[in-house]
Amino acid sequence: MRTEDLITRNPTAEAVTRETRHLPTPSEEAQEALRQTLEAAARRPTPAPWPALLQEARGKMDSRYAEPATSHRGGLPGTALVLAKRAFRLAFQPFINEVLRKQVEFNESILDALATLHDVQREQARAQAVWRKELERRLVKLEAASSIRTEAAMAERPEPAPAAPPRRTRKRGR
């Protein structure tokens, strides 16, 4: 379907309003079912904690700060190396922060976007479940009405007359 097929000036809004006044009033049951469906679909999303799959990434999003300095070397060389790493980190931390600032901002925005996508998908799944239940309820009602109509039609139909036995024909010789 094209957009120009949806947006139209003919019929006018007033004409549509006039025609809707001629529609029959839906039953109380149908009105209540629609009201419940709309209320369920319009519920505010429940705040949820960060998804488990993003928890670890959230903890590592700030790449400016490294783990404490360590060394696999033992003794005096290992201690000297750890002290040198700490001194380097202490002296150059402002530069490291500035170099990695945009990376940290990018990481935060990506994680926020992923969390938003997760929330939207969760809400859409909830809304689809509500609509699926409503459609299943309607389908059960339609099937029940259809089976009642089929049974009524079968009861109204007269019994067919018993079929006559087939005739035997003689084969003609040449």
N, CA and C atoms as a LAMMPS dump frame, in Angstrom:
ITEM: TIMESTEP
0
ITEM: NUMBER OF ATOMS
522
ITEM: BOX BOUNDS ff ff ff
-5.0000000000000000e+02 5.0000000000000000e+02
-5.0000000000000000e+02 5.0000000000000000e+02
-5.0000000000000000e+02 5.0000000000000000e+02
ITEM: ATOMS id mol type element x y z
1 1 1 N 0.845 -1.164 0
2 1 2 C 0 0 0
3 1 3 C 0.893 1.23 0
4 2 1 N 0.518 2.223 -0.755
5 2 2 C 1.289 3.462 -0.853
6 2 3 C 0.708 4.503 0.096
7 3 1 N 1.528 5.494 0.456
8 3 2 C 1.063 6.525 1.384
9 3 3 C -0.053 7.351 0.787
10 4 1 N 0.025 7.61 -0.489
11 4 2 C -1.051 8.418 -1.085
12 4 3 C -2.397 7.694 -1.06
13 5 1 N -2.366 6.362 -0.929
14 5 2 C -3.612 5.616 -0.781
15 5 3 C -4.2 5.795 0.616
16 6 1 N -3.35 6.059 1.604
17 6 2 C -3.815 6.22 2.975
18 6 3 C -4.294 7.64 3.262
19 7 1 N -3.575 8.62 2.729
20 7 2 C -3.931 10.018 2.97
21 7 3 C -4.843 10.458 1.837
22 8 1 N -6.05 10.803 2.183
23 8 2 C -7.031 11.162 1.161
24 8 3 C -7.913 12.297 1.657
25 9 1 N -8.495 13.024 0.737
26 9 2 C -9.436 14.088 1.088
27 9 3 C -10.88 13.654 0.812
28 10 1 N -11.019 12.494 0.188
29 10 2 C -12.345 12.016 -0.149
30 10 3 C -12.493 10.609 0.404
31 11 1 N -13.324 10.281 1.289
32 11 2 C -14.372 11.089 1.887
33 11 3 C -13.785 12.021 2.953
34 12 1 N -14.513 13.04 3.239
35 12 2 C -14.074 14.003 4.251
36 12 3 C -14.265 13.411 5.643
37 13 1 N -13.617 14.028 6.611
38 13 2 C -13.739 13.569 7.995
39 13 3 C -15.178 13.678 8.479
40 14 1 N -15.876 14.718 8.023
41 14 2 C -17.272 14.889 8.438
42 14 3 C -18.145 13.76 7.897
43 15 1 N -17.877 13.358 6.647
44 15 2 C -18.659 12.272 6.051
45 15 3 C -18.415 10.955 6.792
46 16 1 N -17.183 10.721 7.154
47 16 2 C -16.869 9.495 7.894
48 16 3 C -17.562 9.531 9.255
49 17 1 N -17.546 10.681 9.911
50 17 2 C -18.208 10.824 11.209
51 17 3 C -19.7 10.57 11.086
52 18 1 N -20.324 11.116 10.038
53 18 2 C -21.761 10.899 9.828
54 18 3 C -22.059 9.418 9.643
55 19 1 N -21.227 8.735 8.872
56 19 2 C -21.467 7.318 8.604
57 19 3 C -21.243 6.462 9.852
58 20 1 N -20.299 6.851 10.695
59 20 2 C -20.059 6.053 11.903
60 20 3 C -21.222 6.137 12.877
61 21 1 N -22.01 7.18 12.789
62 21 2 C -23.187 7.29 13.661
63 21 3 C -24.233 6.235 13.314
64 22 1 N -24.177 5.717 12.086
65 22 2 C -25.144 4.704 11.65
66 22 3 C -24.708 3.289 12.036
67 23 1 N -23.487 3.144 12.535
68 23 2 C -23.016 1.813 12.924
69 23 3 C -23.747 1.348 14.179
70 24 1 N -23.971 0.044 14.306
71 24 2 C -24.632 -0.454 15.516
72 24 3 C -23.692 -0.321 16.718
73 25 1 N -24.283 -0.167 17.869
74 25 2 C -23.502 -0.069 19.102
75 25 3 C -22.97 -1.446 19.457
76 26 1 N -21.662 -1.561 19.72
77 26 2 C -21.124 -2.88 20.08
78 26 3 C -21.66 -3.341 21.433
79 27 1 N -21.614 -4.634 21.629
80 27 2 C -22.126 -5.191 22.882
81 27 3 C -21.237 -4.754 24.048
82 28 1 N -21.787 -4.87 25.252
83 28 2 C -21.024 -4.505 26.455
84 28 3 C -19.773 -5.375 26.574
85 29 1 N -19.912 -6.645 26.22
86 29 2 C -18.773 -7.564 26.3
87 29 3 C -17.66 -7.132 25.355
88 30 1 N -18.031 -6.733 24.125
89 30 2 C -17.031 -6.286 23.152
90 30 3 C -16.379 -4.99 23.611
91 31 1 N -17.154 -4.081 24.171
92 31 2 C -16.594 -2.822 24.665
93 31 3 C -15.628 -3.076 25.812
94 32 1 N -15.994 -3.962 26.719
95 32 2 C -15.127 -4.259 27.86
96 32 3 C -13.843 -4.938 27.405
97 33 1 N -13.938 -5.86 26.436
98 33 2 C -12.758 -6.544 25.925
99 33 3 C -11.807 -5.548 25.267
100 34 1 N -12.356 -4.634 24.494
101 34 2 C -11.525 -3.611 23.855
102 34 3 C -10.897 -2.697 24.892
103 35 1 N -11.654 -2.322 25.894
104 35 2 C -11.139 -1.452 26.959
105 35 3 C -9.967 -2.138 27.675
106 36 1 N -10.119 -3.412 27.997
107 36 2 C -9.049 -4.141 28.688
108 36 3 C -7.807 -4.265 27.804
109 37 1 N -8.021 -4.53 26.531
110 37 2 C -6.886 -4.651 25.616
111 37 3 C -6.132 -3.338 25.505
112 38 1 N -6.866 -2.244 25.364
113 38 2 C -6.214 -0.945 25.252
114 38 3 C -5.499 -0.554 26.537
115 39 1 N -6.092 -0.853 27.684
116 39 2 C -5.433 -0.549 28.956
117 39 3 C -4.153 -1.356 29.11
118 40 1 N -4.19 -2.614 28.714
119 40 2 C -2.992 -3.452 28.828
120 40 3 C -1.902 -2.975 27.881
121 41 1 N -2.296 -2.542 26.699
122 41 2 C -1.31 -2.081 25.724
123 41 3 C -0.758 -0.709 26.077
124 42 1 N -1.529 0.094 26.811
125 42 2 C -1.11 1.459 27.124
126 42 3 C -0.391 1.568 28.456
127 43 1 N -0.209 0.464 29.158
128 43 2 C 0.484 0.517 30.443
129 43 3 C 1.881 1.088 30.273
130 44 1 N 2.321 1.834 31.27
131 44 2 C 3.668 2.378 31.23
132 44 3 C 4.655 1.233 31.39
133 45 1 N 5.771 1.315 30.688
134 45 2 C 6.757 0.251 30.833
135 45 3 C 7.303 0.197 32.256
136 46 1 N 7.529 -0.988 32.712
137 46 2 C 8.062 -1.141 34.061
138 46 3 C 9.567 -0.921 34.011
139 47 1 N 10.088 -0.131 34.942
140 47 2 C 11.538 0.071 34.931
141 47 3 C 12.238 -1.243 35.231
142 48 1 N 13.224 -1.53 34.445
143 48 2 C 13.924 -2.797 34.609
144 48 3 C 15.406 -2.511 34.82
145 49 1 N 16.074 -3.363 35.568
146 49 2 C 17.517 -3.188 35.719
147 49 3 C 18.208 -3.441 34.382
148 50 1 N 19.445 -3.092 34.333
149 50 2 C 20.187 -3.338 33.094
150 50 3 C 20.127 -4.819 32.772
151 51 1 N 19.98 -5.158 31.495
152 51 2 C 19.942 -6.573 31.12
153 51 3 C 21.252 -7.258 31.519
154 52 1 N 21.156 -8.501 31.871
155 52 2 C 22.326 -9.255 32.333
156 52 3 C 23.433 -9.27 31.284
157 53 1 N 23.054 -9.325 30.012
158 53 2 C 24.073 -9.395 28.978
159 53 3 C 24.855 -8.091 28.838
160 54 1 N 24.346 -6.987 29.404
161 54 2 C 25.058 -5.706 29.34
162 54 3 C 25.718 -5.324 30.667
163 55 1 N 25.471 -6.08 31.729
164 55 2 C 26.028 -5.737 33.037
165 55 3 C 27.552 -5.719 33.016
166 56 1 N 28.163 -6.738 32.457
167 56 2 C 29.625 -6.812 32.435
168 56 3 C 30.202 -5.685 31.592
169 57 1 N 29.594 -5.424 30.443
170 57 2 C 30.083 -4.339 29.584
171 57 3 C 29.941 -2.987 30.276
172 58 1 N 28.887 -2.814 31.05
173 58 2 C 28.683 -1.554 31.765
174 58 3 C 29.803 -1.327 32.773
175 59 1 N 30.256 -2.389 33.408
176 59 2 C 31.351 -2.277 34.36
177 59 3 C 32.674 -1.924 33.7
178 60 1 N 32.818 -2.231 32.421
179 60 2 C 34.072 -1.977 31.713
180 60 3 C 33.985 -0.783 30.765
181 61 1 N 32.907 -0.007 30.831
182 61 2 C 32.717 1.05 29.842
183 61 3 C 33.738 2.175 29.984
184 62 1 N 34.207 2.455 31.199
185 62 2 C 35.184 3.522 31.375
186 62 3 C 36.578 2.928 31.235
187 63 1 N 37.178 3.124 30.071
188 63 2 C 38.479 2.517 29.771
189 63 3 C 39.646 3.385 30.211
190 64 1 N 39.391 4.49 30.9
191 64 2 C 40.471 5.378 31.33
192 64 3 C 41.252 4.808 32.506
193 65 1 N 40.623 3.967 33.275
194 65 2 C 41.276 3.48 34.485
195 65 3 C 41.56 1.995 34.337
196 66 1 N 42.82 1.652 34.505
197 66 2 C 43.253 0.262 34.346
198 66 3 C 43.246 -0.432 35.699
199 67 1 N 43.422 -1.718 35.643
200 67 2 C 43.552 -2.519 36.863
201 67 3 C 44.835 -2.108 37.58
202 68 1 N 44.935 -2.4 38.863
203 68 2 C 46.172 -2.059 39.576
204 68 3 C 47.392 -2.712 38.91
205 69 1 N 48.5 -2.01 38.95
206 69 2 C 49.732 -2.503 38.312
207 69 3 C 50.232 -3.744 39.027
208 70 1 N 50.616 -4.726 38.234
209 70 2 C 51.176 -5.977 38.776
210 70 3 C 52.351 -6.404 37.907
211 71 1 N 53.086 -7.39 38.392
212 71 2 C 54.189 -7.944 37.612
213 71 3 C 54.317 -9.415 37.953
214 72 1 N 54.688 -10.196 36.968
215 72 2 C 54.88 -11.627 37.214
216 72 3 C 56.287 -11.904 37.74
217 73 1 N 57.144 -10.884 37.672
218 73 2 C 58.515 -11.05 38.161
219 73 3 C 58.51 -10.963 39.686
220 74 1 N 59.322 -11.683 40.274
221 74 2 C 59.42 -11.659 41.729
222 74 3 C 60.607 -10.836 42.193
223 75 1 N 60.668 -10.628 43.455
224 75 2 C 61.809 -9.956 44.056
225 75 3 C 61.877 -8.476 43.741
226 76 1 N 63.132 -7.969 43.734
227 76 2 C 63.367 -6.552 43.535
228 76 3 C 62.989 -6.066 42.131
229 77 1 N 63.285 -6.837 41.059
230 77 2 C 62.887 -6.347 39.724
231 77 3 C 61.359 -6.22 39.582
232 78 1 N 60.619 -7.143 40.156
233 78 2 C 59.151 -7.09 40.087
234 78 3 C 58.607 -5.888 40.824
235 79 1 N 59.129 -5.628 42.01
236 79 2 C 58.697 -4.479 42.802
237 79 3 C 59.042 -3.181 42.09
238 80 1 N 60.25 -3.11 41.507
239 80 2 C 60.673 -1.898 40.78
240 80 3 C 59.77 -1.668 39.574
241 81 1 N 59.417 -2.729 38.88
242 81 2 C 58.542 -2.595 37.708
243 81 3 C 57.149 -2.116 38.108
244 82 1 N 56.585 -2.638 39.177
245 82 2 C 55.275 -2.21 39.657
246 82 3 C 55.316 -0.741 40.056
247 83 1 N 56.382 -0.316 40.755
248 83 2 C 56.52 1.094 41.131
249 83 3 C 56.644 1.984 39.9
250 84 1 N 57.362 1.512 38.881
251 84 2 C 57.512 2.298 37.646
252 84 3 C 56.162 2.434 36.938
253 85 1 N 55.388 1.356 36.9
254 85 2 C 54.051 1.409 36.272
255 85 3 C 53.143 2.374 37.013
256 86 1 N 53.179 2.324 38.335
257 86 2 C 52.347 3.233 39.127
258 86 3 C 52.763 4.681 38.915
259 87 1 N 54.066 4.936 38.884
260 87 2 C 54.564 6.303 38.677
261 87 3 C 54.162 6.807 37.288
262 88 1 N 54.31 5.948 36.278
263 88 2 C 53.907 6.344 34.917
264 88 3 C 52.412 6.671 34.882
265 89 1 N 51.616 5.826 35.472
266 89 2 C 50.162 6.027 35.482
267 89 3 C 49.808 7.308 36.229
268 90 1 N 50.453 7.565 37.362
269 90 2 C 50.192 8.764 38.148
270 90 3 C 50.586 10.022 37.373
271 91 1 N 51.732 9.976 36.697
272 91 2 C 52.222 11.155 35.963
273 91 3 C 51.391 11.432 34.716
274 92 1 N 50.985 10.384 34.016
275 92 2 C 50.335 10.582 32.729
276 92 3 C 48.818 10.376 32.74
277 93 1 N 48.22 10.184 33.91
278 93 2 C 46.769 9.96 33.979
279 93 3 C 45.952 11.074 33.337
280 94 1 N 46.281 12.375 33.53
281 94 2 C 45.492 13.416 32.843
282 94 3 C 45.531 13.285 31.322
283 95 1 N 46.674 12.906 30.762
284 95 2 C 46.767 12.735 29.315
285 95 3 C 45.978 11.498 28.853
286 96 1 N 46.077 10.444 29.647
287 96 2 C 45.33 9.22 29.324
288 96 3 C 43.828 9.514 29.346
289 97 1 N 43.394 10.262 30.363
290 97 2 C 41.971 10.616 30.455
291 97 3 C 41.518 11.389 29.228
292 98 1 N 42.32 12.359 28.79
293 98 2 C 41.939 13.183 27.632
294 98 3 C 41.926 12.363 26.347
295 99 1 N 42.892 11.489 26.178
296 99 2 C 42.952 10.665 24.966
297 99 3 C 41.757 9.712 24.902
298 100 1 N 41.356 9.158 26.024
299 100 2 C 40.288 8.155 26.033
300 100 3 C 38.899 8.741 26.316
301 101 1 N 38.785 10.066 26.48
302 101 2 C 37.498 10.688 26.806
303 101 3 C 36.434 10.377 25.757
304 102 1 N 36.76 10.552 24.484
305 102 2 C 35.765 10.283 23.431
306 102 3 C 35.4 8.802 23.362
307 103 1 N 36.375 7.937 23.652
308 103 2 C 36.074 6.504 23.666
309 103 3 C 35.086 6.175 24.781
310 104 1 N 35.254 6.781 25.937
311 104 2 C 34.346 6.55 27.06
312 104 3 C 32.949 7.062 26.722
313 105 1 N 32.86 8.241 26.105
314 105 2 C 31.555 8.783 25.702
315 105 3 C 30.876 7.861 24.698
316 106 1 N 31.666 7.351 23.748
317 106 2 C 31.13 6.424 22.755
318 106 3 C 30.621 5.15 23.429
319 107 1 N 31.414 4.6 24.349
320 107 2 C 31.006 3.379 25.057
321 107 3 C 29.694 3.607 25.813
322 108 1 N 29.579 4.758 26.491
323 108 2 C 28.351 5.062 27.237
324 108 3 C 27.153 5.15 26.304
325 109 1 N 27.328 5.836 25.169
326 109 2 C 26.186 5.993 24.254
327 109 3 C 25.785 4.67 23.628
328 110 1 N 26.751 3.833 23.297
329 110 2 C 26.428 2.51 22.727
330 110 3 C 25.683 1.657 23.741
331 111 1 N 26.148 1.66 24.981
332 111 2 C 25.477 0.86 26.01
333 111 3 C 24.073 1.385 26.29
334 112 1 N 23.901 2.706 26.299
335 112 2 C 22.557 3.268 26.488
336 112 3 C 21.637 2.877 25.336
337 113 1 N 22.157 2.923 24.115
338 113 2 C 21.353 2.537 22.951
339 113 3 C 20.962 1.06 23.02
340 114 1 N 21.9 0.221 23.409
341 114 2 C 21.591 -1.206 23.525
342 114 3 C 20.562 -1.464 24.618
343 115 1 N 20.68 -0.753 25.734
344 115 2 C 19.697 -0.922 26.814
345 115 3 C 18.322 -0.444 26.351
346 116 1 N 18.28 0.666 25.594
347 116 2 C 17.008 1.164 25.067
348 116 3 C 16.395 0.16 24.1
349 117 1 N 17.205 -0.38 23.202
350 117 2 C 16.704 -1.404 22.272
351 117 3 C 16.167 -2.617 23.019
352 118 1 N 16.861 -3.013 24.059
353 118 2 C 16.402 -4.152 24.866
354 118 3 C 15.051 -3.848 25.503
355 119 1 N 14.891 -2.634 26.055
356 119 2 C 13.63 -2.255 26.686
357 119 3 C 12.489 -2.191 25.673
358 120 1 N 12.765 -1.616 24.502
359 120 2 C 11.74 -1.514 23.452
360 120 3 C 11.319 -2.903 23
361 121 1 N 12.283 -3.772 22.806
362 121 2 C 11.956 -5.134 22.375
363 121 3 C 11.138 -5.848 23.437
364 122 1 N 11.468 -5.647 24.709
365 122 2 C 10.727 -6.29 25.803
366 122 3 C 9.286 -5.792 25.841
367 123 1 N 9.086 -4.486 25.662
368 123 2 C 7.731 -3.927 25.666
369 123 3 C 6.936 -4.392 24.446
370 124 1 N 7.593 -4.479 23.289
371 124 2 C 6.893 -4.966 22.1
372 124 3 C 6.491 -6.424 22.273
373 125 1 N 7.338 -7.208 22.884
374 125 2 C 6.988 -8.613 23.125
375 125 3 C 5.803 -8.703 24.076
376 126 1 N 5.761 -7.84 25.086
377 126 2 C 4.634 -7.834 26.024
378 126 3 C 3.345 -7.444 25.303
379 127 1 N 3.415 -6.396 24.475
380 127 2 C 2.225 -5.959 23.74
381 127 3 C 1.76 -7.036 22.758
382 128 1 N 2.706 -7.698 22.1
383 128 2 C 2.334 -8.774 21.183
384 128 3 C 1.662 -9.917 21.925
385 129 1 N 2.119 -10.213 23.123
386 129 2 C 1.495 -11.289 23.901
387 129 3 C 0.057 -10.93 24.245
388 130 1 N -0.178 -9.66 24.585
389 130 2 C -1.543 -9.219 24.9
390 130 3 C -2.425 -9.354 23.668
391 131 1 N -1.935 -8.879 22.524
392 131 2 C -2.737 -8.971 21.297
393 131 3 C -2.952 -10.424 20.878
394 132 1 N -1.925 -11.271 21.079
395 132 2 C -2.061 -12.683 20.717
396 132 3 C -3.163 -13.341 21.549
397 133 1 N -3.209 -13.036 22.844
398 133 2 C -4.262 -13.595 23.696
399 133 3 C -5.631 -13.141 23.228
400 134 1 N -5.737 -11.862 22.867
401 134 2 C -7.015 -11.331 22.389
402 134 3 C -7.429 -12.027 21.091
403 135 1 N -6.481 -12.2 20.169
404 135 2 C -6.802 -12.867 18.904
405 135 3 C -7.188 -14.329 19.127
406 136 1 N -6.505 -15 20.05
407 136 2 C -6.864 -16.386 20.35
408 136 3 C -8.267 -16.469 20.939
409 137 1 N -8.611 -15.508 21.81
410 137 2 C -9.952 -15.478 22.392
411 137 3 C -10.993 -15.275 21.291
412 138 1 N -10.711 -14.359 20.375
413 138 2 C -11.65 -14.114 19.27
414 138 3 C -11.766 -15.326 18.366
415 139 1 N -10.643 -16.002 18.114
416 139 2 C -10.659 -17.179 17.254
417 139 3 C -11.506 -18.288 17.868
418 140 1 N -11.395 -18.48 19.172
419 140 2 C -12.21 -19.494 19.85
420 140 3 C -13.69 -19.163 19.698
421 141 1 N -14.038 -17.875 19.854
422 141 2 C -15.438 -17.474 19.699
423 141 3 C -15.924 -17.714 18.269
424 142 1 N -15.084 -17.373 17.282
425 142 2 C -15.467 -17.584 15.879
426 142 3 C -15.633 -19.067 15.571
427 143 1 N -14.71 -19.884 16.071
428 143 2 C -14.812 -21.324 15.815
429 143 3 C -16.056 -21.901 16.467
430 144 1 N -16.401 -21.445 17.657
431 144 2 C -17.601 -21.931 18.329
432 144 3 C -18.848 -21.53 17.542
433 145 1 N -18.879 -20.273 17.094
434 145 2 C -20.028 -19.811 16.312
435 145 3 C -20.12 -20.564 14.993
436 146 1 N -18.984 -20.825 14.376
437 146 2 C -18.969 -21.549 13.102
438 146 3 C -19.459 -22.983 13.284
439 147 1 N -19.038 -23.639 14.357
440 147 2 C -19.477 -25.028 14.565
441 147 3 C -20.968 -25.075 14.872
442 148 1 N -21.494 -24.077 15.584
443 148 2 C -22.936 -24.032 15.868
444 148 3 C -23.709 -23.865 14.573
445 149 1 N -23.212 -22.961 13.698
446 149 2 C -23.894 -22.748 12.408
447 149 3 C -23.826 -24.002 11.547
448 150 1 N -22.698 -24.69 11.555
449 150 2 C -22.549 -25.907 10.757
450 150 3 C -23.498 -26.992 11.26
451 151 1 N -23.61 -27.143 12.568
452 151 2 C -24.513 -28.146 13.136
453 151 3 C -25.964 -27.808 12.813
454 152 1 N -26.31 -26.519 12.859
455 152 2 C -27.676 -26.109 12.544
456 152 3 C -27.98 -26.374 11.076
457 153 1 N -27.027 -26.106 10.207
458 153 2 C -27.24 -26.349 8.777
459 153 3 C -27.386 -27.843 8.5
460 154 1 N -26.617 -28.663 9.199
461 154 2 C -26.71 -30.106 9
462 154 3 C -28.065 -30.621 9.491
463 155 1 N -28.591 -30.05 10.568
464 155 2 C -29.872 -30.501 11.114
465 155 3 C -31.021 -30.105 10.193
466 156 1 N -30.891 -28.983 9.491
467 156 2 C -31.97 -28.522 8.605
468 156 3 C -32.015 -29.297 7.3
469 157 1 N -30.9 -29.866 6.888
470 157 2 C -30.843 -30.572 5.629
471 157 3 C -31.591 -31.902 5.717
472 158 1 N -32.415 -32.207 4.751
473 158 2 C -33.121 -33.497 4.801
474 158 3 C -32.157 -34.656 4.547
475 159 1 N -32.564 -35.809 5.062
476 159 2 C -31.752 -37.009 4.872
477 159 3 C -31.758 -37.374 3.389
478 160 1 N -30.616 -37.707 2.834
479 160 2 C -30.6 -38.117 1.42
480 160 3 C -31.274 -39.489 1.256
481 161 1 N -31.914 -39.649 0.13
482 161 2 C -32.576 -40.924 -0.156
483 161 3 C -31.515 -41.992 -0.358
484 162 1 N -31.853 -43.236 0.011
485 162 2 C -30.847 -44.282 -0.189
486 162 3 C -30.551 -44.444 -1.673
487 163 1 N -29.337 -44.694 -1.961
488 163 2 C -28.91 -44.818 -3.355
489 163 3 C -29.393 -46.149 -3.925
490 164 1 N -29.79 -46.087 -5.179
491 164 2 C -30.242 -47.307 -5.856
492 164 3 C -29.025 -48.156 -6.179
493 165 1 N -29.213 -49.493 -6.163
494 165 2 C -28.056 -50.348 -6.479
495 165 3 C -27.634 -50.122 -7.929
496 166 1 N -26.384 -50.248 -8.222
497 166 2 C -25.925 -50.01 -9.6
498 166 3 C -26.464 -51.09 -10.533
499 167 1 N -26.754 -50.697 -11.764
500 167 2 C -27.245 -51.641 -12.771
501 167 3 C -26.098 -52.398 -13.373
502 168 1 N -26.444 -53.613 -13.72
503 168 2 C -25.43 -54.413 -14.419
504 168 3 C -25.743 -54.362 -15.902
505 169 1 N -24.742 -54.093 -16.615
506 169 2 C -24.923 -54.061 -18.071
507 169 3 C -24.279 -55.302 -18.676
508 170 1 N -24.903 -55.734 -19.733
509 170 2 C -24.347 -56.915 -20.405
510 170 3 C -23.332 -56.483 -21.411
511 171 1 N -22.344 -57.286 -21.516
512 171 2 C -21.318 -56.994 -22.52
513 171 3 C -21.826 -57.536 -23.838
514 172 1 N -21.684 -56.773 -24.837
515 172 2 C -22.092 -57.22 -26.169
516 172 3 C -20.93 -57.884 -26.879
517 173 1 N -21.223 -58.848 -27.499
518 173 2 C -20.195 -59.55 -28.254
519 173 3 C -20.03 -58.931 -29.627
520 174 1 N -18.99 -59.287 -30.329
521 174 2 C -18.749 -58.738 -31.654
522 174 3 C -19.332 -59.562 -32.69
